[in-house]
Amino acid sequence: MNIVTSEIKRRIKKQQQRLEDLRLQYAQITKEIAIEEALLAQCEEVLKFCDTSSNDVELRPGSDAAKVRKLIEESGKPLHVTEILKGLGKQDTQNHRASLGGTLNSYVKKGMVFTRPAPNTFGLISSGSNNERVGNDEIIEADVVNS
């Protein structure tokens, strides 16, 4: 019986060691997974700033957003909402500013087509000038665009 008992104890010890090794491997793998997940999240975040394919979004022809994209492309720089309204042939009223600003801001929030380099100023993601500050930075009364 001593031989059987010692063999069982040896097997128990061996199994305990195996479990400890597996726990260490699990801890290491868990750390590696966390590191890889963080790296993936960083890459996805960088991609948001690098991906210009979002400017290939099909805007409805004739829509204000499509017209604004064309205006900004032609100007080669971000435009203030008042300049955009003038380019669209619309009156510069609070309602028009709020409506157009809300439309463009919805694209900005999604990271699509437009950027907002300054208050009430919109550029294009792919234009390369979206970080440029423009001279007309005043904040319009009831600045709905910056919500």
N, C-alpha and C positions, 0 to 999 in steps of 0.2 A: 504494500500500500504506500510505502514511502516513495517508491519509484513513481507511482501513478501521481501522487500528490506533488512531488517535485516537478514532474512533467507538466501538470496542469498549471502550477505556479509560473513555470517558465513560459508557457503559452500565454498566460494572462499578462505577464510582464512584456512579452513581445507584442501582444495586441495593444497594450497601453502605450507602448512606444510608437507603434504604427499610428494610433489615434493622435498622439501628440504631434507627430510629423505631419499628418494630414491637416491638423488645426493650424500649424505654422504655414503650410502651403496655402491654406484657405486665406489666412490673414494677408499673406504676400499677394495673392491673386486679387483679393479685395482692394488692396492699395493700388495695384496696377490698374484695375478697372476704374477706380476713382480718378487716377491720373489720366487715363485714356479718355474718360468722359469729359474731364475738364479741357483737355486738348481739343477734343471734338467741338465742344461748345465755343472755344476760342476761335477755331477755324471757321465755324459757321458765322460767328460775329464778324470776322474779318471779311468773309465772303459778301456779307451785306453791303460793305463799303466798296468792294471791288467789282461786284457784279453789275455790269452796265446793261445786261440783257433785259433788265426790268424797264429800260427805256424803250424797248421794242414792244411794249404793251400796246395792243390795238385799241386806240381811242376811237370812239364813234365819230365818223367823219361829220364835220359840221358842228360838233359839240363845242362848247366853250373851252373845254380842256384841250381838245385837238387844236383849236385856234390859238390858244395860249402857248402850247408847245411850239407851234410854227412861229409865233411872234418872238419867243425867247431864242429860238434857233437863229432867226434872222438878225436879232440884235447882237447875238454872241455873248451876252452877259445877262445876269439875273435882272429882273425888272420889278419895280415896285407895283403894287396892286393898282395905284392910280394910273401909272403908265400903261398897264395891261388893259384897264378899262378904256382908256383913250384909244389904244390900238384896236380894241374890239368895237369901237364906235358906240360905246355905252356911256351914259352919264355917270359922273363920279358922285354917287349918293351912298349913304351909309348902308342901305339895303343891298345895292349892287356890290359894294366892297365886302360885306358880310357873306353874301351868297357866293361870290367868286372865291373869296378867301376860304370859305368852308369846303368848297369843291376841291380846290387845289390842296388844302391842308389834309384832306382825306387821303390823297395820293402820297403826300409827304409822310404821314403816319405809317403807311404801309411800305414805305421805302421804294415806291414806284414812281417813275417818270420825273417827278418834281422834288426839289429841295427847297429849304427855306433858310438861306444864309443870313438873313436879317429880318426884323419884324416887318410883316406885310410885303416881303420881297421874295420872289420865287425864281429859281433857276432850274436847270435840267441836270439830272444825275450824270449823264454822259458828256455834258458840255465842258467839264473840267474847270469851270469857273464857279462852281457851286460853293466854294469857300470864300469867294471874293465878297468883301463888304461893299455896298453901294452907298452913294452919297445921300440918298433920300431915305433915311432911317426913321423918320418921325413915326410915332405910334399914333394911329388914328383913334379918335374917340370911339368907345365901344369896340375895342380891338378883339373881335370874335376870332380872328385868324390864329391868335396865339393861345387858344384854349387847349 
